[in-house]
Every structure is written in structure tokens, then in C-alpha cells.
Amino acid sequence: MHRIRNVRRPTLLLATIAVALSTTCFTACGSSSSSSSVAPAPIFTPLPVLIPGTTLTYAGTFSEAITYASPSPQQPNSVGAYETLDRESIATAAPSAPAPIVVHRDLRYATTHVPTSGIQIQHRAIESYESSVVNDSTQAITLFASDTTTDGVDQTANRKQGNGPYKYQSTVTTGFAQPRVLFVFPLVVGSTAVPLARTVGTVERSANAGGVVYSSRNISTHYDSAGAYRENGSIGTGETTRVTTLPNGIGLLQNQGVTTLRITVARPVGGPSQTFFIPVTRVSQGVKKSFRALDWYPGGGEPPSPLATTTQTVKGPASLPSRCVVKVPTSNIQEIDTASTALDVIAATYSMGTTSDFLSNGTVVCRISSSTLSRYDIATGLLVSTTTDSTIEGLTSAVIPSAR
């Protein structure tokens, strides 16, 4: 299961804002004389976004399928299926918090099909620190930072290691290079590139009740706006890692500790019949090996530039999909889509994701999302596995206090 990056509060409310316009008689009523006056400026009416005391409850489903290019008894395909309950609450943040408002999401997962690989999720908590700034003509919703905690069972460790269950825990903290403007009301139909520069701290651990550790990580990753990154930290007792990827696709990994490992990924080079190969050098315990991996980058040839993208598209009025199973009254449905891609030359992964938010008068009443993570053998370029996630949630109840 891929780690969580860049968490965005999906219920941040996209809808048409009502703007009350004052009108004035330019010809005096009941008089033959006339006079003119300047109409007053429009009065901006903000949506009830980020109102402390708001509670929203969603119900839906989540599934994750892991498909291997060469499945085997030791590496079987896996499908995990869940029913989800997502409770969201909005409150005033502590004075020391990154932003004035905290949005807390509590997600519970009831397993309907136990996976044989990856993480069997049980609980996830997300806290997003945000602000709502209103001026004479707009309302901007801005995300400053987020924290995500996940608990579950590591089914991969259970299968490979034995003596389970192996409890999985992770904490991911995200801070943005500059506060990220999520939405600006009133909506304008069109697409916007989302800035990606951020710092992500990740702490993960998978261990059984006897203290046997299957995996652990404590790393910090700094992403630039092109999706390149620098990463360093620990990947086990006495083991450290340092990774650098450049915007042009060159990458370097260095692990030190009980074992030593150095991997260098160069830019693709041309081969016969207009094919490309990715030069990879691996030095393990002082033994050097060189590889010419098949070019697995999307489209072949050079890696995409930038390496990662996220685009938000306001589509405007839409119909509410029936599969959302929304249980609250709705009107004025609007759709906002978000699409993301990311290439990691060192992890040898390429991910694609889409999210569709359907909103009713400023509140998300349905969200549908899917993502695909393709993992490759860094030495050969051959596909190893594909992980596909799918989520659908519908709003079942809402309490939104009047805006102050």
C-alpha cells in the first residue's frame, strides 16, 4: 500500500456563492425630473465554509487490489474490501496551530474481504489546518499543514514473516512551502495547476506482539514544485537512507548500516529500433553491477517534465451520481475534479489518481476517487505489480451552524 502524501480535505466546499446586488432607481420614481447615482458595490455573501461546530458524516466503500505481473504462492494477488464511516468535525484550532481552524476526520474501516498483501486498514485520522479569508468579492480557503495517522494489520508481514498479527502504524505530517490555496469563491470554471512544494515527515512501523519488527521507517522528504525530492532518515535499527532525485530524472540512493547499498539511475539512452534504456548502477557491499533497464517511463523516452503534477478542474453544474447514496437533501450540484500523476525514478513507481467532488450549496455530498500505482523492477524495467485503490462516499448527515 503506498504511503500517504499531500492530504487534502475533500469536503472543502465548492459551490456558487450568492451575491446580493443592491439596486437604485436612476429615474426618480413619480417625478419628471431625473437624477443619477452610483450603484453601491456588491455585497459578498460567504458560504458556510469552515464554520466551527460543523459535523459531517459520510458512509461508503473502499477497496484495494494488488495484482502481480507474476503471481505465486509466495506473492499472491490480493483484494481488500471495506465499508467506511467517515466523521468530520470543524473546530477552532489552538493558538499554536499552523492555522486558525482545524478539520478533523475520523475514518473507520469495517473489513468485508481480508487482503492477503499490503495493509489491512482499520482506522485513519486526518487533521488539516486551514483558514477561510473573506474580502469584498472573494472567499479563499487555504491549507497550511496536515497530519495523518493510520492503524491496521500488515498482511504482507503476516504471510512472509509468520507469528502475526503484525500491527501497522504510520504518521505522516505535511507542511507546504507556502500555504496552499485550495478554493476561491465564487467558482470560476476552468483548470488550475496545484503547487507541489512541501515537506513530508513519515514514521512507519510494523511489529508483532512479541516485539519482532518487520519494517520501520522514520524519514523526512522535501519536494520541489517539479516533483523532485530529497529524502533522508532511518529505515531500521542502525540503517540510514539518503535519496536525491533531480527534475530531469536522475536519481541517487545511498543506504548505510548493517548493509551498504548505492543505486544510481541515469537519464534514458537510445537503443536499437528506436527503443530506450535506463542505465542503472547498483553497488551492494562493495560489489558493483550495471543494468540497462527497459524504459518504463510513461510514453517512453525521457521522464515527464515535471515529474509530478496535480490539476484541479472546476466543471460547474452536474448531476449527482446515484451510487453516492446521499441521505441529505441536495440542490445546486457542482462538480470539481482533481487529477494527479507522480514518477519516482528511485522507488521505480508511477502513480495516477483522480478525485471527483460533488457539492451542494457549499458542502461536499459525494466524493469518488481512484488511484493506480505501478511498481517496476529497477534493474530490468519490467512491471512487478499494480495497486488500484477505489473510494466512494456519500453524505448521510450534516450539522452546519449559521455563519457568524
C-alpha positions as CSV (number, residue, x, y, z in Angstrom):
1,M,0.0,0.0,0.0
2,H,1.6,3.3,-1.0
3,R,2.2,5.9,1.6
4,I,0.1,8.8,2.0
5,R,1.3,12.1,0.7
6,N,-0.2,15.5,0.4
7,V,-3.5,15.0,2.2
8,R,-6.2,17.5,1.1
9,R,-9.5,17.9,3.0
10,P,-12.0,16.8,0.4
11,T,-15.1,18.4,2.0
12,L,-13.8,21.9,1.3
13,L,-16.9,23.1,-0.3
14,L,-17.1,24.3,-3.8
15,A,-20.4,25.9,-4.9
16,T,-21.8,29.0,-6.4
17,I,-21.8,32.0,-4.0
18,A,-24.9,34.1,-3.8
19,V,-24.0,37.7,-4.4
20,A,-26.7,40.2,-3.3
21,L,-26.8,43.2,-5.5
22,S,-28.3,46.5,-4.3
23,T,-30.3,48.4,-7.0
24,T,-31.2,52.1,-7.2
25,C,-33.7,54.0,-9.3
26,F,-31.8,56.1,-11.8
27,T,-35.0,57.9,-12.7
28,A,-36.8,59.4,-9.6
29,C,-40.0,57.4,-9.2
30,G,-43.1,59.5,-9.8
31,S,-41.1,62.6,-10.8
32,S,-40.5,64.2,-14.2
33,S,-37.0,65.3,-13.0
34,S,-34.2,62.8,-13.2
35,S,-31.0,62.3,-11.3
36,S,-28.3,59.7,-11.4
37,S,-26.5,57.9,-8.6
38,V,-23.7,55.3,-8.4
39,A,-24.9,51.8,-7.5
40,P,-23.3,50.5,-4.3
41,A,-20.7,47.8,-4.6
42,P,-22.0,44.2,-4.5
43,I,-22.3,42.7,-1.0
44,F,-20.3,39.5,-0.8
45,T,-22.1,36.6,1.0
46,P,-19.6,33.9,2.0
47,L,-20.5,30.2,2.0
48,P,-20.7,28.4,5.3
49,V,-17.2,27.0,4.9
50,L,-15.0,26.1,7.9
51,I,-17.6,27.0,10.5
52,P,-16.5,25.7,13.9
53,G,-19.1,23.3,15.3
54,T,-19.8,21.7,11.9
55,T,-20.1,17.9,11.8
56,L,-20.5,15.9,8.7
57,T,-20.9,12.1,8.4
58,Y,-20.2,10.0,5.3
59,A,-20.6,6.3,4.6
60,G,-19.3,4.4,1.7
61,T,-16.8,1.7,0.5
62,F,-13.1,1.4,-0.1
63,S,-11.2,-1.3,-1.9
64,E,-7.6,-2.0,-2.8
65,A,-6.4,-4.6,-5.3
66,I,-2.8,-5.7,-5.7
67,T,-2.1,-7.5,-8.9
68,Y,1.4,-9.0,-9.6
69,A,2.8,-9.5,-13.1
70,S,3.9,-13.0,-12.0
71,P,1.8,-14.1,-9.0
72,S,2.9,-17.1,-7.0
73,P,2.0,-18.8,-3.7
74,Q,4.7,-16.6,-2.1
75,Q,3.4,-13.5,-3.8
76,P,-0.3,-13.9,-4.5
77,N,-2.7,-11.3,-5.9
78,S,-4.7,-9.6,-3.2
79,V,-8.1,-7.8,-2.9
80,G,-9.2,-5.9,0.3
81,A,-12.7,-4.6,0.6
82,Y,-14.2,-2.4,3.3
83,E,-17.2,-0.4,4.4
84,T,-16.3,3.0,5.6
85,L,-17.6,5.5,8.1
86,D,-16.1,9.0,7.9
87,R,-17.0,11.6,10.6
88,E,-15.7,15.1,10.1
89,S,-15.7,17.9,12.7
90,I,-14.5,21.5,12.4
91,A,-13.2,23.5,15.3
92,T,-11.2,26.5,16.3
93,A,-7.5,25.4,16.4
94,A,-5.2,26.0,19.3
95,P,-3.3,29.4,19.3
96,S,0.0,27.5,18.5
97,A,-1.5,25.6,15.5
98,P,-0.4,26.4,11.9
99,A,-3.8,27.9,11.0
100,P,-6.9,29.2,12.9
101,I,-9.2,26.3,12.0
102,V,-8.6,22.5,12.4
103,V,-10.7,20.0,10.4
104,H,-10.6,16.6,12.0
105,R,-11.6,13.4,10.1
106,D,-12.1,10.1,11.8
107,L,-12.3,7.2,9.3
108,R,-13.3,3.7,10.4
109,Y,-12.9,0.7,8.1
110,A,-15.0,-2.5,8.5
111,T,-13.4,-5.3,6.6
112,T,-15.7,-7.2,4.2
113,H,-12.8,-9.0,2.4
114,V,-9.4,-9.5,4.1
115,P,-6.4,-8.8,1.8
116,T,-3.5,-11.2,1.6
117,S,-1.0,-8.5,0.8
118,G,-0.5,-4.9,1.8
119,I,-2.1,-3.1,4.8
120,Q,-5.5,-4.0,6.1
121,I,-6.7,-0.6,7.3
122,Q,-8.6,-0.3,10.5
123,H,-8.6,3.4,11.4
124,R,-7.3,6.6,9.9
125,A,-7.4,10.1,11.5
126,I,-6.6,13.3,9.5
127,E,-6.2,16.8,10.8
128,S,-6.0,19.6,8.4
129,Y,-5.1,23.2,9.4
130,E,-6.9,25.7,7.3
131,S,-8.3,29.2,7.0
132,S,-11.2,31.0,5.4
133,V,-10.4,34.6,4.4
134,V,-13.3,36.8,3.1
135,N,-12.9,40.2,1.4
136,D,-15.3,42.4,-0.5
137,S,-15.5,40.0,-3.5
138,T,-14.0,36.6,-2.7
139,Q,-13.6,33.9,-0.1
140,A,-10.3,31.9,-0.1
141,I,-9.9,28.5,1.6
142,T,-6.3,27.8,2.3
143,L,-4.5,24.7,3.6
144,F,-1.4,25.2,5.8
145,A,-0.5,21.7,7.1
146,S,-1.9,18.3,7.7
147,D,-1.3,15.2,9.9
148,T,-2.5,11.7,9.1
149,T,-2.3,8.7,11.4
150,T,-3.1,5.2,10.1
151,D,-3.6,1.9,12.1
152,G,-4.0,-1.5,10.6
153,V,-2.6,-5.0,10.1
154,D,0.4,-5.7,7.9
155,Q,-0.9,-8.7,5.9
156,T,2.4,-8.9,3.9
157,A,4.3,-9.4,7.1
158,N,1.8,-11.9,8.4
159,R,2.3,-14.0,5.2
160,K,6.1,-13.7,4.9
161,Q,7.2,-13.5,8.5
162,G,4.7,-15.5,10.5
163,N,3.9,-15.1,14.2
164,G,1.4,-12.4,13.4
165,P,-0.6,-10.4,13.5
166,Y,1.8,-7.6,12.8
167,K,0.3,-4.3,13.9
168,Y,0.9,-1.4,11.4
169,Q,1.1,2.2,12.4
170,S,2.1,5.3,10.5
171,T,2.1,9.0,11.0
172,V,2.5,11.4,8.1
173,T,2.9,15.2,8.6
174,T,2.8,17.6,5.6
175,G,3.8,21.2,5.6
176,F,3.7,23.3,2.5
177,A,6.4,25.6,1.2
178,Q,3.7,28.3,1.1
179,P,0.1,28.0,2.3
180,R,-1.8,26.2,-0.4
181,V,-5.0,28.0,-1.7
182,L,-7.5,25.2,-2.1
183,F,-10.5,27.1,-3.4
184,V,-11.6,30.6,-4.2
185,F,-15.3,31.5,-4.2
186,P,-17.2,32.4,-6.3
187,L,-16.2,29.5,-8.6
188,V,-14.7,30.0,-12.0
189,V,-15.0,27.1,-14.4
190,G,-11.6,26.0,-15.6
191,S,-8.4,24.2,-14.6
192,T,-5.6,25.3,-12.2
193,A,-2.2,23.7,-11.5
194,V,-1.7,22.9,-7.8
195,P,1.7,23.8,-6.4
196,L,3.5,20.8,-5.0
197,A,6.5,22.1,-3.0
198,R,6.2,20.7,0.5
199,T,7.9,18.8,3.3
200,V,6.6,15.4,4.4
201,G,7.6,13.5,7.6
202,T,6.8,9.8,7.6
203,V,7.1,7.4,10.6
204,E,6.1,3.8,9.9
205,R,6.4,0.6,12.0
206,S,5.1,-2.9,11.6
207,A,5.7,-5.3,14.5
208,N,4.0,-8.2,16.3
209,A,3.1,-8.5,20.0
210,G,6.4,-10.2,20.7
211,G,8.4,-7.2,19.5
212,V,9.5,-8.7,16.2
213,V,9.8,-5.8,13.8
214,Y,9.0,-6.5,10.1
215,S,9.7,-2.9,8.9
216,S,10.2,0.6,10.2
217,R,11.0,4.0,8.7
218,N,11.5,7.5,10.1
219,I,12.2,9.8,7.2
220,S,11.8,13.4,6.0
221,T,11.2,14.3,2.4
222,H,11.4,17.7,0.8
223,Y,9.6,18.0,-2.6
224,D,10.1,20.8,-5.1
225,S,7.5,22.2,-7.4
226,A,8.5,19.8,-10.2
227,G,8.1,16.6,-8.1
228,A,11.8,16.1,-7.5
229,Y,12.8,15.4,-3.9
230,R,15.5,15.0,-1.2
231,E,14.9,12.4,1.5
232,N,16.8,11.2,4.5
233,G,16.3,9.3,7.7
234,S,16.3,5.8,9.2
235,I,14.9,2.6,7.6
236,G,15.6,0.2,10.5
237,T,17.9,-0.2,13.5
238,G,21.3,1.1,12.6
239,E,20.2,1.7,9.0
240,T,20.0,5.1,7.3
241,T,18.9,6.2,3.9
242,R,19.5,9.2,1.7
243,V,17.8,9.8,-1.6
244,T,18.1,12.6,-4.2
245,T,16.1,12.8,-7.4
246,L,16.5,15.7,-9.8
247,P,13.9,17.3,-12.1
248,N,15.5,15.7,-15.1
249,G,15.0,12.2,-13.8
250,I,18.5,11.4,-12.4
251,G,18.3,9.7,-9.1
252,L,20.7,8.5,-6.3
253,L,20.0,6.3,-3.3
254,Q,22.6,5.6,-0.5
255,N,21.8,3.3,2.4
256,Q,24.3,2.8,5.2
257,G,24.3,0.5,8.2
258,V,24.4,-3.3,8.6
259,T,24.5,-3.4,4.8
260,T,25.5,-0.8,2.3
261,L,23.7,0.0,-0.9
262,R,24.1,2.6,-3.6
263,I,21.8,2.9,-6.6
264,T,22.3,5.4,-9.4
265,V,19.6,6.0,-12.1
266,A,20.7,8.0,-15.2
267,R,18.6,9.5,-17.9
268,P,17.4,7.2,-20.7
269,V,19.6,6.5,-23.6
270,G,18.7,5.4,-27.1
271,G,18.9,1.8,-28.2
272,P,18.2,-0.2,-31.3
273,S,14.9,0.1,-33.2
274,Q,14.2,3.5,-31.6
275,T,13.9,1.9,-28.1
276,F,15.3,3.5,-24.9
277,F,17.0,2.0,-21.9
278,I,17.6,3.4,-18.4
279,P,21.2,3.0,-17.2
280,V,21.1,1.8,-13.6
281,T,24.2,1.1,-11.4
282,R,23.9,-0.9,-8.1
283,V,26.7,-1.2,-5.6
284,S,25.9,-3.6,-2.7
285,Q,28.5,-4.5,-0.1
286,G,31.2,-3.2,-2.5
287,V,30.1,-5.3,-5.4
288,K,29.1,-3.2,-8.5
289,K,26.6,-4.2,-11.1
290,S,25.3,-2.2,-14.1
291,F,22.0,-2.7,-15.8
292,R,20.1,-1.4,-18.9
293,A,16.5,-1.4,-17.7
294,L,13.7,-1.2,-20.3
295,D,12.4,2.3,-20.4
296,W,9.3,2.1,-18.2
297,Y,8.6,5.8,-18.0
298,P,5.1,6.9,-19.3
299,G,5.3,7.4,-23.0
300,G,8.9,6.0,-23.3
301,G,12.0,8.1,-23.8
302,E,12.7,10.9,-21.3
303,P,10.8,11.1,-18.0
304,P,7.9,13.5,-17.9
305,S,8.7,17.1,-17.1
306,P,7.6,17.9,-14.4
307,L,7.9,14.6,-12.7
308,A,4.7,15.2,-10.8
309,T,1.5,17.2,-11.5
310,T,-1.8,17.9,-9.7
311,T,-4.5,19.8,-11.6
312,Q,-7.9,20.9,-10.2
313,T,-10.7,21.4,-12.7
314,V,-13.9,23.2,-11.8
315,K,-16.5,21.7,-14.1
316,G,-19.5,23.5,-12.7
317,P,-23.2,22.3,-12.6
318,A,-23.5,18.5,-12.7
319,S,-25.9,15.6,-11.8
320,L,-25.3,13.7,-8.5
321,P,-24.3,10.1,-9.2
322,S,-26.9,7.7,-7.8
323,R,-24.1,5.4,-6.5
324,C,-23.2,8.0,-3.9
325,V,-26.2,7.1,-1.8
326,V,-26.6,10.6,-0.3
327,K,-29.1,10.8,2.5
328,V,-29.5,14.5,2.9
329,P,-31.4,17.0,0.7
330,T,-29.3,18.4,-2.1
331,S,-29.6,21.1,-4.7
332,N,-27.3,23.2,-7.0
333,I,-24.9,20.3,-7.5
334,Q,-21.5,21.2,-8.8
335,E,-18.5,19.0,-9.7
336,I,-14.8,19.6,-9.1
337,D,-12.2,17.1,-10.4
338,T,-8.6,16.7,-9.3
339,A,-6.1,14.7,-11.3
340,S,-2.5,13.8,-10.1
341,T,0.5,12.0,-11.5
342,A,3.9,11.2,-10.0
343,L,7.0,9.5,-11.2
344,D,9.6,8.2,-8.7
345,V,12.7,7.0,-10.5
346,I,14.4,5.6,-7.4
347,A,11.3,3.8,-6.0
348,A,10.6,2.8,-9.6
349,T,6.9,3.7,-9.4
350,Y,4.4,5.7,-11.4
351,S,1.1,6.8,-9.9
352,M,-2.1,8.3,-11.3
353,G,-5.1,9.4,-9.3
354,T,-8.4,11.2,-9.8
355,T,-11.0,12.6,-7.4
356,S,-14.4,13.9,-8.2
357,D,-16.2,16.0,-5.5
358,F,-19.9,16.7,-5.9
359,L,-21.1,19.7,-3.8
360,S,-24.5,21.0,-2.8
361,N,-24.5,24.7,-1.8
362,G,-21.0,24.6,-0.4
363,T,-20.9,21.1,1.1
364,V,-19.4,18.1,-0.5
365,V,-22.1,15.5,-0.5
366,C,-20.3,12.8,-2.6
367,R,-16.7,12.0,-3.4
368,I,-15.4,9.4,-5.8
369,S,-11.7,8.7,-6.1
370,S,-9.4,6.2,-7.7
371,S,-5.7,5.7,-8.0
372,T,-3.3,3.3,-9.6
373,L,0.3,2.7,-8.5
374,S,2.5,0.8,-10.9
375,R,5.7,-0.7,-9.5
376,Y,8.7,-1.8,-11.7
377,D,11.9,-3.7,-11.2
378,I,14.5,-1.0,-11.2
379,A,17.1,-3.3,-12.8
380,T,15.0,-4.7,-15.6
381,G,12.3,-2.1,-16.1
382,L,9.6,-4.9,-16.1
383,L,6.3,-4.4,-14.3
384,V,6.2,-6.0,-10.9
385,S,2.8,-5.1,-9.5
386,T,-0.1,-2.8,-9.9
387,T,-2.1,-1.4,-6.9
388,T,-5.5,0.0,-7.5
389,D,-7.5,1.9,-4.9
390,S,-11.1,3.0,-5.2
391,T,-13.3,5.0,-2.8
392,I,-16.9,6.3,-2.9
393,E,-18.6,8.1,-0.1
394,G,-21.9,9.8,0.3
395,L,-23.1,12.3,3.0
396,T,-25.5,10.8,5.4
397,S,-26.0,13.6,7.9
398,A,-24.8,17.2,8.4
399,V,-24.9,19.8,11.1
400,I,-23.7,23.2,9.9
401,P,-24.1,26.2,12.3
402,S,-25.0,29.6,10.9
403,A,-22.0,31.6,9.9
404,R,-21.0,34.3,12.3
